[in-house]
Amino acid sequence: MRYLVLFSVVIAAVGRGLGQFLDWLVNWDASFDTMHLVGFSLGGHLVGSAGRETGAQVRRITALDPAGPLWGSDCERIVQTDARYVEVIHTNIFNLGFTDPCGDADFYPNGGSSMPGCSTNSCSHGRAVDYMVASIRYDHFLANKCGTLTDATNDRCTGGLYPMGNSDLDKSGSEIFRVNTASIYPF
């Protein structure tokens, strides 16, 4: 338990350092308007900490299956207010990934737990990265809006369509979404 608390402290500290670096870049003529931070697993919480350090000025954060075990009540975990827009893609919610919605838009591909083509938790966890890569190239994941997380996990989502992933800096949708994918690239 002590190591996990230490891990949280280190992740938060590295994230704050990244946020300070981003502030420095802005002082040298970069713009928060063009920044999109992407982090996988523990990196999802790290980029949240970086965005928080900038005063949530970063344009967009995408957390790819942010780490779940012991992060539920951690004040350093990614939250909706860490950037102007926070998107989360959940692919292993019952094991390695964070279960609850924590962004402006939370996507639960295939219900968020067992990804097609995967036979292990680590494969499903890592599939968030694969989905993000495919979405940048093809921008083809159109997800249905869901009423609740239970609706998303049980494939009962019939609301409007919204794109998961991609590189669009002007995204603004919110709520919980589900998209069903195929088992091989580009999914």
TASULSUL-V909815 format. One record per residue. RES is the residue in one letter. SS is DSSP state (a for helix, b for strand, c for the rest). PHI is phi in whole degrees, -180 to 180 (none if undefined). PSI is psi as a letter, one per 40 degrees, with the letter a starting at -180 (999 if undefined). Layout:
RES:SS:PHI:PSI / RES:SS:PHI:PSI
This chain:
M:c:none:d / R:a:-60:d / Y:a:-67:d / L:a:-69:d / V:a:-65:d / L:a:-62:d / F:a:-58:d / S:a:-61:d / V:a:-64:d / V:a:-67:d / I:a:-58:d / A:a:-63:d / A:a:-66:d / V:a:-65:d / G:a:-61:d / R:a:-62:d / G:a:-62:d / L:a:-63:d / G:a:-61:d / Q:a:-66:d / F:a:-64:d / L:a:-63:d / D:a:-59:d / W:a:-62:d / L:a:-61:d / V:a:-64:d / N:a:-65:d / W:c:-106:f / D:c:89:e / A:c:-79:i / S:c:-135:h / F:a:-62:d / D:a:-63:e / T:a:-108:e / M:c:-98:h / H:b:-130:h / L:b:-95:h / V:b:-127:h / G:b:-139:i / F:b:-108:h / S:c:58:b / L:a:-62:d / G:a:-63:d / G:a:-63:d / H:a:-74:d / L:a:-62:d / V:a:-69:d / G:a:-63:d / S:a:-64:d / A:a:-63:d / G:a:-62:d / R:a:-61:d / E:a:-64:d / T:c:-84:e / G:c:78:f / A:c:59:f / Q:c:-87:e / V:c:-58:h / R:c:-64:d / R:b:-150:i / I:b:-124:h / T:b:-121:h / A:b:-100:h / L:b:-97:h / D:c:40:g / P:c:-55:i / A:b:-52:h / G:c:-103:d / P:c:-54:h / L:c:68:e / W:c:-99:e / G:c:-53:d / S:c:-109:e / D:c:-74:h / C:c:-71:e / E:c:-95:e / R:c:-74:i / I:c:-65:h / V:c:-138:i / Q:a:-58:d / T:a:-92:e / D:a:-79:e / A:c:-153:i / R:c:-66:d / Y:c:-143:h / V:b:-120:h / E:b:-116:h / V:b:-129:h / I:b:-113:h / H:c:-99:h / T:c:-126:e / N:c:-150:f / I:c:-67:d / F:c:-96:e / N:c:-136:c / L:c:-95:d / G:b:-100:i / F:c:-78:h / T:c:-84:d / D:c:-76:i / P:c:-59:h / C:c:-145:e / G:c:-125:a / D:c:-66:d / A:b:-123:h / D:b:-118:h / F:b:-104:h / Y:c:-121:g / P:a:-57:h / N:a:53:f / G:a:90:e / G:c:90:e / S:c:-127:d / S:c:-117:h / M:c:-85:h / P:c:-56:h / G:c:88:e / C:c:-110:i / S:c:-118:e / T:c:-131:i / N:a:-62:d / S:a:-66:d / C:a:-65:d / S:a:-62:d / H:a:-60:d / G:a:-72:e / R:a:-63:d / A:a:-57:d / V:a:-65:d / D:a:-61:d / Y:a:-64:d / M:a:-64:d / V:a:-60:d / A:a:-63:d / S:a:-69:d / I:a:-69:d / R:a:-75:d / Y:a:-113:d / D:c:45:f / H:c:-116:e / F:c:-89:g / L:b:-102:h / A:b:-102:i / N:b:-88:h / K:b:-69:i / C:b:-116:i / G:c:-75:d / T:c:-147:i / L:a:-63:d / T:a:-61:d / D:a:-61:d / A:a:-65:d / T:a:-72:d / N:c:-104:e / D:c:57:f / R:c:-120:f / C:c:-112:h / T:c:-132:e / G:c:-73:a / G:c:-57:i / L:b:-90:i / Y:b:-149:h / P:b:-76:h / M:c:-93:h / G:c:75:b / N:c:71:a / S:c:-116:e / D:c:-68:h / L:c:-81:e / D:c:-102:e / K:c:-64:i / S:c:-149:e / G:c:-66:i / S:c:-137:i / E:b:114:a / I:b:-107:h / F:b:-135:i / R:b:-133:h / V:c:-133:i / N:c:-100:h / T:c:-119:i / A:c:-88:i / S:c:-92:e / I:c:-129:i / Y:c:-55:h / P:c:-88:f / F:c:69:999
